[in-house]
Amino acid sequence: SGSDSITATYDSAMPSATAPIKNGYLFDGYYDQVDGGAQYYSSTMVSSKVWDKDGSSNLYAKWTPAYTVSFNSQGGGSVSSLEGVRQGSKIGEPTAPTRNGYAFDGWFKDSSCVVAWDFDVETINSNTTLYAKWVVAYTVEFDSQGGSNIAALEGIRQGSKITAPTAPTKNGYVFQGWYKDSDYTNEWDFGVDTVETTVKLVAKWGVAIYTVSFNSQGGTEVTPITNILYGTKISEPVSPTRDRFVFGGWYRDSSYVQRYYFTTDEVTSSMILYAKWFLPHTVSFDSQGGSIVEDITDITHGDLIPEPLAPVKSGYAFDGWHKQSNYVEQWDFDADVITSDMTLYAKWIVLHLVSFDSRGGSGVAAIEVGNGRKLAEPATPIKTGYTFDGWYKEIACINRWNFS
C-alpha cells in the first residue's frame, strides 16, 4: 500500500507504525532485505529488534498469500466462508449444516462428492470451495404400547443399523422386544436389521408373574409364594421358628431397614424377604444398696415387663426405677418396651424424721419425709382451754411452717 518513512533511534525499540495492506495477502512483518534478513517489525507491527543501523535504511514488507475457503452446503443450512486463510495452513472443520430428510456426510472437494476433504491433513494453497455431501436419512419411532416413552431416533442414514434403546417399563408387564408389526410376527434384530425407510417399531409385552421367596436366616424353612400378579397382596406365611430366638417379622433387606407389611404392601416384582430374629432379653435391677430384686428373664423383644416389688433401704425412700445410673430418665412400666438386655437402677431419696412438739397438747406422731419433699400436715392436736394456732419452726413460734 505504498511506502512510509519513520525515524528510529539507534539501540532503541522500533517506533510505532501502521501495518501495510495488500489485497489477497497477509502481512508478515518488516525485514531489512527484500527476501528476508533480520526482522524489525512483527506482523502486528510490534518491535522485533532494536534499531542497529547507522544512517538511513530501507525495510521491506514480507507478504504471504491469503485465500478464501467457501462452503457450498448443497441445499443445507448456510455455512460462513473463511476469509484470509494463510497459504499452507490447515482449517478447522465448521459446524455441520442440516437439511431436512438428510444426514450430513462430510465436506468434499468436488460437487459430485467423490473426493473428501481431510481437515487433519490437507492445507489451503488457493481459493477453495468445499461441497457438503448428503445421504437420505430416516426416522425410527418406538410405540411402547402403554409403556414408558421412548424417544424417536432421527437422521438415521439409509442402510445403517441402530442401537437398541433402553427397554421401556410398564406396570404389571414384562418387556419382550421390539417388533416390525403390531401382530408381533417379525422382531427387529438390532444386530442385523438396517434402516431403509421410516420405521415404527412396536413394543411387545407379557403379563408379569412374580415369586416371593423367604430367607428364614437360620430358622425353619418357609415355602415360596408363586404365580403372583402385579399389584396384589399376599398372605403372611406361618412364622418360622429358631431355637433360643424370637421371630421379629419379615424384611425386604437383610439389614432389616424396610419391614414388609402383608396387610398393606403390594407385590410389584419378584423378591426375597428376610426373617429377623431376636434373642430373648434379660432385665436386671440394680437396687443401689437396697434389698435384692431378682432379674426378669426370657422377655420377648418388644414386650412390656411387670413392675417388681419395690426394694427397701434403711433411711431412704424408693423413688422408682431409672434407665441410667444418673437417673436421667425414669422407666415407664406401662409404656416402655424391651428391645435389648438392660439394667434398671433404683433411685433413693434420703429420709428425714420430723417430730412435733405439741407443747402440752395431745401427742402427734413423728413423720419420715424424703429429702426435698413436702411435709403432709398431721392431725391437729388438742389442748383444753386453748385454740391450736399452727406449727412453727422454732420454740419461740416466730416462723410458721407452710405445709402447702
C-alpha positions in Angstrom: 0.0 0.0 0.0 2.9 2.3 -0.7 6.0 3.5 1.3 6.2 5.4 4.6 9.1 6.9 6.4 9.8 6.7 10.2 12.5 8.0 12.4 14.2 5.3 14.5 16.6 5.8 17.4 19.8 3.8 17.5 19.8 1.0 20.0 16.1 1.5 20.8 13.0 -0.4 20.0 11.3 0.4 16.7 8.7 3.2 17.0 5.0 2.6 16.4 3.9 2.4 12.8 0.9 1.2 10.8 0.8 -2.2 9.1 0.5 -2.1 5.3 -2.3 -3.7 3.4 -2.2 -5.8 0.2 -5.2 -7.5 -1.2 -5.0 -11.2 -1.3 -2.0 -11.3 1.1 -1.2 -11.4 4.8 1.4 -9.0 6.2 4.2 -10.9 7.9 6.4 -8.1 9.2 9.2 -5.8 8.0 12.7 -7.1 7.2 16.0 -5.4 6.2 16.2 -7.4 3.0 13.8 -8.0 0.1 14.0 -11.7 0.6 14.1 -11.7 4.4 17.1 -10.9 6.5 16.6 -9.5 10.0 13.0 -8.8 11.2 12.4 -5.4 12.7 8.6 -5.5 13.0 6.2 -8.4 13.6 3.0 -9.0 11.7 1.2 -6.8 14.3 3.8 -4.0 14.0 5.4 -4.7 17.4 9.1 -4.1 17.5 11.0 -7.3 16.9 14.5 -5.8 17.1 16.2 -2.6 18.3 17.4 -0.3 15.6 21.1 -1.0 15.0 21.9 0.7 11.7 23.8 3.9 11.1 22.1 6.4 8.7 19.0 5.8 6.6 17.9 2.4 5.6 15.0 0.6 3.9 12.8 -2.1 5.5 10.8 -4.5 3.3 7.4 -5.9 3.9 7.0 -9.7 3.8 3.8 -11.0 2.3 2.1 -14.4 2.4 -0.7 -15.3 0.1 -4.1 -15.5 1.8 -7.2 -17.3 0.4 -10.9 -17.7 0.9 -12.5 -21.0 1.7 -16.2 -21.2 0.8 -18.6 -23.9 1.9 -21.4 -24.9 -0.6 -23.9 -26.8 1.6 -25.8 -28.1 -1.4 -29.3 -27.4 -0.1 -28.4 -27.4 3.6 -28.1 -24.6 6.1 -25.7 -21.8 5.3 -22.1 -22.1 6.4 -19.9 -18.9 6.6 -16.8 -18.6 4.5 -13.3 -18.4 6.0 -11.5 -15.3 4.9 -7.8 -14.6 4.9 -6.6 -18.2 5.3 -2.8 -18.3 5.3 -1.2 -20.2 2.4 -0.2 -23.7 3.6 -2.3 -23.7 6.7 -5.0 -26.2 7.8 -8.5 -25.1 8.6 -10.9 -26.3 11.3 -14.0 -28.2 10.4 -17.1 -25.9 10.7 -20.3 -27.0 12.4 -22.1 -29.4 10.2 -25.1 -28.0 8.3 -28.5 -29.5 8.5 -31.0 -30.5 5.8 -34.5 -31.9 6.3 -34.7 -35.6 5.4 -30.9 -36.0 5.1 -27.8 -36.8 7.1 -24.6 -34.8 6.6 -21.8 -37.0 5.3 -18.8 -34.6 5.2 -17.1 -32.0 3.0 -15.8 -32.8 -0.4 -13.5 -31.1 -2.9 -16.0 -31.6 -5.8 -19.7 -31.0 -6.2 -20.1 -34.7 -7.1 -18.7 -35.5 -3.6 -16.2 -38.0 -4.8 -13.0 -36.8 -3.1 -13.4 -36.0 0.6 -11.5 -33.1 2.3 -9.3 -34.3 5.2 -9.2 -31.4 7.8 -6.5 -33.2 9.8 -4.0 -33.3 6.8 -4.8 -31.0 3.9 -3.7 -27.4 3.6 -5.1 -24.3 1.8 -3.0 -23.2 -1.2 -5.6 -21.4 -3.3 -9.1 -20.1 -3.0 -11.1 -23.2 -2.3 -14.8 -24.3 -2.3 -15.9 -27.3 -0.3 -19.1 -29.2 -1.0 -21.4 -30.8 1.5 -22.4 -34.4 0.9 -25.9 -35.6 1.9 -27.3 -39.0 2.3 -31.0 -39.8 2.7 -31.9 -40.1 6.4 -34.9 -41.6 8.1 -36.7 -41.5 11.5 -37.2 -44.6 13.7 -40.2 -44.3 16.1 -40.9 -46.5 19.1 -44.5 -47.3 20.0 -44.3 -48.5 23.6 -47.9 -49.7 23.7 -48.7 -48.0 27.0 -45.2 -48.4 28.5 -42.8 -45.6 29.3 -42.0 -43.2 26.4 -39.0 -43.9 24.2 -37.7 -41.0 22.1 -37.6 -41.4 18.3 -34.2 -41.7 16.5 -33.9 -39.0 13.8 -31.4 -38.6 11.0 -30.7 -42.3 10.6 -28.7 -42.9 7.4 -30.2 -45.3 4.9 -28.7 -48.7 5.3 -27.4 -48.2 8.8 -28.1 -50.2 11.9 -29.5 -48.7 15.1 -28.6 -49.3 18.8 -31.4 -50.8 20.9 -32.8 -48.1 23.2 -33.2 -48.6 27.0 -36.1 -51.1 27.4 -39.4 -49.4 28.3 -41.3 -50.3 31.5 -45.0 -51.0 32.1 -46.5 -51.8 35.5 -47.6 -55.5 35.6 -45.9 -56.4 32.4 -42.5 -57.8 31.2 -41.0 -56.2 28.0 -40.4 -58.8 25.3 -38.8 -56.9 22.5 -39.4 -54.5 19.5 -41.4 -55.8 16.5 -41.9 -54.5 13.0 -45.6 -55.1 13.1 -48.4 -54.9 15.7 -49.1 -58.6 15.2 -45.7 -59.4 16.7 -44.7 -61.7 13.8 -41.3 -60.0 12.9 -39.0 -59.0 15.7 -36.4 -56.3 14.9 -32.9 -57.6 15.1 -30.7 -54.7 16.2 -27.6 -56.7 15.3 -28.7 -57.4 11.7 -31.6 -55.2 10.5 -30.8 -51.9 8.7 -33.0 -48.8 8.3 -34.1 -48.5 4.6 -37.1 -46.2 5.2 -39.1 -44.5 8.0 -39.7 -47.2 10.6 -42.2 -47.6 13.6 -41.3 -50.3 16.0 -43.9 -51.8 18.4 -43.2 -53.0 21.9 -44.4 -56.4 22.9 -45.4 -57.1 26.5 -46.1 -60.2 28.5 -48.1 -60.3 31.8 -45.7 -60.2 34.8 -45.9 -63.2 37.2 -43.8 -62.9 40.4 -42.4 -65.1 43.1 -41.8 -64.1 46.7 -39.2 -66.2 48.5 -38.4 -66.3 52.2 -34.9 -66.5 53.7 -35.6 -67.6 57.3 -32.0 -66.8 58.3 -31.4 -70.0 60.2 -35.0 -70.6 61.1 -37.3 -73.3 59.8 -38.0 -73.3 56.0 -40.8 -71.3 54.6 -42.2 -72.2 51.2 -42.1 -69.5 48.4 -45.3 -68.0 47.1 -45.5 -68.2 43.3 -47.7 -67.0 40.4 -48.4 -63.6 42.0 -49.9 -60.9 39.7 -48.6 -57.4 39.8 -50.1 -55.2 42.5 -51.6 -58.0 44.6 -51.2 -58.6 48.3 -50.0 -61.9 49.7 -51.0 -63.6 53.0 -48.3 -63.8 55.7 -47.0 -67.3 56.0 -46.7 -69.2 59.3 -43.8 -67.7 61.2 -40.6 -69.8 61.2 -39.0 -71.0 64.4 -35.5 -71.0 65.7 -34.0 -72.4 68.9 -33.5 -69.7 71.6 -34.6 -66.9 69.2 -37.8 -64.9 68.9 -39.2 -64.2 65.4 -39.3 -60.4 64.7 -41.0 -60.2 61.3 -40.1 -60.2 57.6 -38.0 -57.5 55.9 -37.2 -56.5 52.3 -33.4 -56.4 53.0 -31.0 -58.4 55.1 -30.1 -55.3 57.0 -33.6 -55.1 58.4 -34.2 -51.5 57.3 -37.5 -51.9 55.5 -40.2 -54.1 57.0 -42.7 -55.9 54.9 -46.4 -55.4 55.9 -48.6 -58.1 54.5 -51.8 -56.2 55.2 -50.8 -53.1 53.0 -47.8 -53.9 50.9 -48.3 -55.0 47.2 -46.1 -57.2 45.1 -44.5 -55.3 42.2 -41.6 -57.6 41.4 -40.1 -60.9 42.4 -38.2 -60.6 45.7 -36.7 -62.3 48.8 -38.0 -61.5 52.3 -35.6 -61.9 55.2 -36.6 -63.2 58.7 -35.5 -61.0 61.6 -34.6 -62.8 64.9 -34.1 -61.6 68.5 -32.5 -63.4 71.4 -34.8 -63.3 74.5 -33.9 -60.4 76.7 -33.0 -60.1 80.4 -33.7 -57.1 82.6 -31.5 -56.8 85.7 -32.3 -54.5 88.7 -29.5 -52.6 90.4 -31.1 -51.6 93.8 -28.1 -49.3 94.6 -27.7 -50.6 98.1 -31.3 -51.6 98.7 -32.8 -55.1 99.0 -32.2 -57.5 96.2 -34.6 -57.6 93.2 -34.5 -60.7 91.0 -33.8 -60.4 87.2 -36.6 -60.9 84.8 -35.6 -63.3 82.0 -36.8 -64.7 78.7 -38.5 -61.5 77.7 -39.8 -61.3 74.1 -38.4 -58.4 72.1 -40.9 -55.5 72.2 -42.8 -56.6 75.3 -43.6 -54.7 78.4 -42.4 -56.0 81.8 -44.3 -56.1 85.1 -43.1 -53.8 87.8 -41.3 -55.7 90.6 -41.9 -55.1 94.3 -40.1 -52.0 95.4 -36.8 -52.6 97.2 -36.2 -51.2 100.7 -33.2 -49.3 102.1 -32.9 -48.1 105.7 -33.1 -44.3 105.9 -34.2 -43.9 102.3 -37.5 -43.7 100.3 -37.6 -45.6 97.0 -38.2 -43.2 94.0 -38.7 -45.6 91.1 -36.5 -47.4 88.5 -34.4 -45.5 86.1 -32.7 -46.2 82.7 -29.4 -44.7 83.7 -27.4 -44.8 86.9 -27.5 -41.0 87.0 -31.3 -41.1 86.9 -31.9 -39.0 83.8 -34.9 -40.9 82.6 -37.4 -43.0 84.6 -38.7 -46.3 83.3 -42.4 -46.3 82.5 -43.7 -49.9 83.1 -47.0 -49.0 81.3 -45.3 -47.8 78.1 -41.6 -48.7 77.7 -40.8 -51.9 75.9 -37.8 -54.2 76.0 -35.5 -54.1 72.9 -32.3 -55.4 74.4 -30.7 -56.8 77.6 -30.6 -53.9 80.1 -30.2 -52.9 83.7 -32.6 -50.6 85.6 -31.3 -48.5 88.5 -33.1 -47.8 91.8 -33.3 -44.2 92.8 -33.3 -43.4 96.5 -34.3 -40.3 98.5 -32.8 -39.6 101.9 -35.5 -39.7 104.7 -35.7 -37.1 107.4 -37.6 -37.6 110.7 -39.9 -34.7 111.5 -41.0 -34.6 115.2 -43.9 -32.5 116.5 -43.8 -30.8 120.0 -47.4 -30.2 120.8 -46.5 -28.0 123.8 -48.8 -29.8 126.3 -51.4 -30.7 123.7 -52.3 -34.2 122.6 -49.5 -36.3 121.1 -48.6 -36.2 117.4 -46.5 -39.0 115.9 -43.3 -38.2 114.1 -43.2 -38.5 110.2 -40.4 -39.7 107.9 -40.2 -37.5 104.8 -38.0 -37.8 101.8 -35.4 -35.1 101.1 -36.8 -32.2 99.2 -40.4 -33.5 99.6 -43.3 -31.5 101.1 -44.4 -32.5 104.6 -48.0 -33.7 105.0 -49.9 -31.7 107.7 -50.7 -34.1 110.7 -53.9 -34.1 112.6 -54.5 -31.0 114.7 -53.5 -31.6 118.4 -55.9 -30.8 121.3 -55.3 -28.8 124.5 -58.0 -28.0 127.0 -58.6 -24.3 127.2 -56.6 -23.4 124.1 -57.1 -23.0 120.4 -54.4 -24.5 118.1 -52.6 -21.8 116.1 -50.4 -23.9 113.8 -46.9 -25.4 113.7 -43.8 -23.3 113.9 -40.1 -23.8 113.1 -38.8 -22.7 116.5 -40.0 -22.8 120.1 -40.5 -19.0 120.1 -43.2 -19.5 117.4 -41.8 -16.8 115.1 -41.8 -18.6 111.6 -44.9 -20.6 110.8 -44.5 -23.8 108.7 -46.3 -23.7 105.4 -47.4 -27.2 104.6 -48.6 -26.2 101.1 
